[in-house]
Amino acid sequence: MARAGDPRERSGSTPAFRSVALEKVYRTGETTVHALRGVDISIARGEMLVLLGPSGSGKSTLLNILGALDRPTSGQLFYGETELTALNDHDLTRFRRAEVGFIFQFYNLIPSLTAEENVRLVTDIAERPMDAAEALDMVGLAERRDHYPAQLSGGEQQRVAVARAIAKRPGVLLCDEPTGALDSATGVRVLQTLKHVHDELGATVLVITHNVGIAAMAHRVLHFRDGRIARIEQNEQPVDPAEISW
Amino acid sequence: MKALDLKLARDLWRMRGQVLAIALVLAAASATYVLSAGVYLSLTATRDAYYARNYFADVFAEMTRAPRSVIARVARIPGVQRVEGGIVQYATLDFPGRIEPVRALINSVDEGGRTHLNAITLGKGRMPRAGEAGEVVVDTFFAAANDLGIGSTVAAQIHGREQTLKIVGTGLAPNSIYALPPGDLVPDERRFGIFWMGREALEAATDRREAINALSLTLERGASQAEVIRKVDLILAPYGGTGAYGREDQISHAFLDSELKQLDAMTRVIPPIFLLVSTFLVYVVLGRMVSTERAQIGLLKAFGYSDRAIGWHYLKFAFAIALVAIVLGSLAGIWMGRGMTSLYAQYYRFPFLEYHLSPGVFLTAGALAVGSSSLGALAGVRSAMALAPAVAMSPPAPPVYHAGPVERIGRRAGFTAIGHMIVRHIARWPGRSAITVLGVALSMGLLFATLQFIDASRAMLDQFFARSQHQDLTVTFTEARNRDVIHALAQLPGVLRVEPTRAIPVQMRLGNRSERTALESVDPESRLTARIDINGQEIALPPAGLMLSRRLADQLAANVGDVIRIEQLGGRRTQLAEPVVRIAEEIVGARAYANPATLEKLARDASPVGAALLRIDPAAREAILRSLKSMPVVLGVTERDAALARFNALIDENLLTMIGFYIAFASAIAIGVVYNSARILFSERAHELATLRVLGYQQREVGIILLGEVALLVLLSLPLGCVIGYGMAQLMTAMFSSDLFRLPYAATWASYALAAIVVIIAALGTALAVAWRVTRLDMVRVLKARE
């Protein structure tokens, strides 16, 4: 196969992601849940998107499928020229390893590893990683590199998670409620970090949030409802996270 | 069913793998207990019933020849309940077409049915009748092994005379449960049989009309055995009495007793190991369960459940494990117990021997299982009871990791982040890691100690046969002969070397201790015998004085330099005082040695020959055996290689079965320990493992975190397992040694290696099975949840 997400494939013309009629059906016992009901979307390289919508509207499902954590029940998904829906588990893992940075609401740091070592988890296996110290520097945590997660505040932990996500120089950064567990000031700090990384690395960034205020920083805002994209909002003048508050 | 009990049932089902893994270890405890205690009780109960029903005597005595009237004199000794005298006579049997020597020990029985002591339990046929010269009852095992039935005849040479014996019955008696051919260590029902013949017929056949050469007696309750023996010896002294002795020195009883001691030792050593491991496992698993169910416990308490109800709920979890273990363990124990009993039934000549199901054994096994499981649950139950509802419902504080000393080493060694994760997790849970290490080490130790048993038996065999006996044949005579017989044997074509041996029955005294034994002559010139000690070293023979085996020295509390008073038993009862010049760490028996001159001084006669050792040309074996068979003075011939082969067969049959069991048992421990440890590891780390998968680690790479930690712990446990195994093997060697033989400690490297390999395979196989769960890790669900 073509190497998933080789940077040389990045060009202005090819979108980062392109999906065709993505469907996702969960069957648990006798209940069937249609999490996605035909999503067609094209996401440009270097774009920043915010996904809004009530719980269960399908935004997390889409994010997980884009990040190769999950597979659609039907439909096609392309990352650049590569059809992700045609890859096996092993190759999907390679795709994640090379291209995808994840940031979650609950940080998901390894408690037994220091901040720097958590970042090294990624730099150990990535092909062209930045230095772990450099990644921590980008999120403003250079001096806390030897601290364990339990010794860091929530905001600091989330910034370590950001550093970990960007250290591989990902093509795409997927953030699921990155500020969900943080207070407003800390949340803004994390968003500024995200913006900074986006500007520096030119990665495509998708952010899921319940927080409508955050949508102001995106190029586009996707509104989800019942497993579909109900509305796409174009934002001509994305604002700086510093101007956002909640 | 109450809701809380439903939770218990579902928890048990959800954790069935771990429950079963612990239950298997605990079941091994129950099984080994039910096996060894059950067989022990079955054997003792059978033996005691047999002894009681057939009036097994308390005291035995042999003499050269005494008038029947001594019986009445012995009967008058205070404390003697019943005395019977008779004749005991070795005979050689001639089976046409068989050249290997066959021997029989013929006992006299009263034709009028007045023999009560050591009475025969008739299997088939009838007792010999008065006036029928050649009628005999033969022991059931010998009859079966030689295809003899009622009406069969056997040509015998008794007291130098040819006689045809007619079999009229088969049976068994309690004084020959373990029937050893003289000079042998293993029963051989094909070559050695116990016969019973009418008293008058045997008197006639041995020229002992109205005379006896053996008597046995029972004691009244409370009578002093030592005092009776002293008086019996006084009465029998003029008749060549070789010293009366109690049951403890009666060969059949002594062997059976030694076997029972070993079973008892097994009951005390083996089950506790399994109990210990399962206690640890319950401790770890229940502790983990309580900590993951904190919120539920808080909720239940908030609803109004009492601390006691919560504690009881978790205690029942431990009970359930014990219950599964008791059922599995008892069934396995019964199955193995039956097998072992039937094995015993091949070597011990009981008229009936069955594995007896004793309620006490099962109750004790059950109590032990419930006890150890509850003990393990105690800490978890207490912490569940102590949790305050409000505290319980908030998540536990995140584990705090520190950079320890291991850490600095790791940094310098350039560990990867994964390497740090493994090492720090072990250091973060030192108690649990230690339990895993200890559990795996115990499993290896147990296996090693058992394997060492084979090594020890083979070493014993090697030292007793191969290295200390260089003769091909041992020829025993009907009575002590002069040296002419040596010359006669040397004349036989094919005989390469003949050496005489001699042993005199003696009483040895030191201080107030005294022991009956045989003083054996050792000739420094001998090339056919060597004395090998327990460490495999050849023992140099002292030029003068006494050499005692360690066992005899201990019995007499003798040290080098002590002067032992020796009295010859039988014959002239001459006395001698000799210093102990050496104590030999010998394997078999309580023995004493002196040079031929000392024996001559004691016996005051020119070196008669008790037996002869022959080295022969293998090509002439058949001819030599045929010649020996026709020599009237020859009582029996023992072939070293045949004895060795029989011993080897015994080891193979018994020990290999045992090893099979113990490989299974040791694996059960390793599997139980590793499975639980890996499952806990997995559940604790599911979140981290999912995170790694999200970060782009392949399944294989993530699996390494699980396997790496287990592998590291197993690696740590191997040296500890060697140490534990060494200790256990030493303990078992000491506990299994008896008056009859000592086991050398003779572990081979192969045993260490095999024990380690079995444990590694069991441990890593189990860990691999758990690591397989990585493939089913649901990244999305795990990451959505807070840790």
Interface residues (C-beta under 8 A of the other chain):
Chain A: S60 N64 G67 L69 D70 D89 H90 T93 R94 R96 R97 A98 V100 F102 F104 F106 N108 L109 I110 P111 S112 L113 T114 E117 N118 R120 L121 V122 D124 I125 A126 D146 Y148 P149 A150 R164 K168
Chain B: P398 P399 V400 Y401 H402 A403 T416 A417 I418 H420 M421 R424 H425 R428 H687 E688 T691 L692 R693 V694 L695 G696 Y697 Q698 Q699 E701 M779 V780 L783 K784 A785 R786 E787
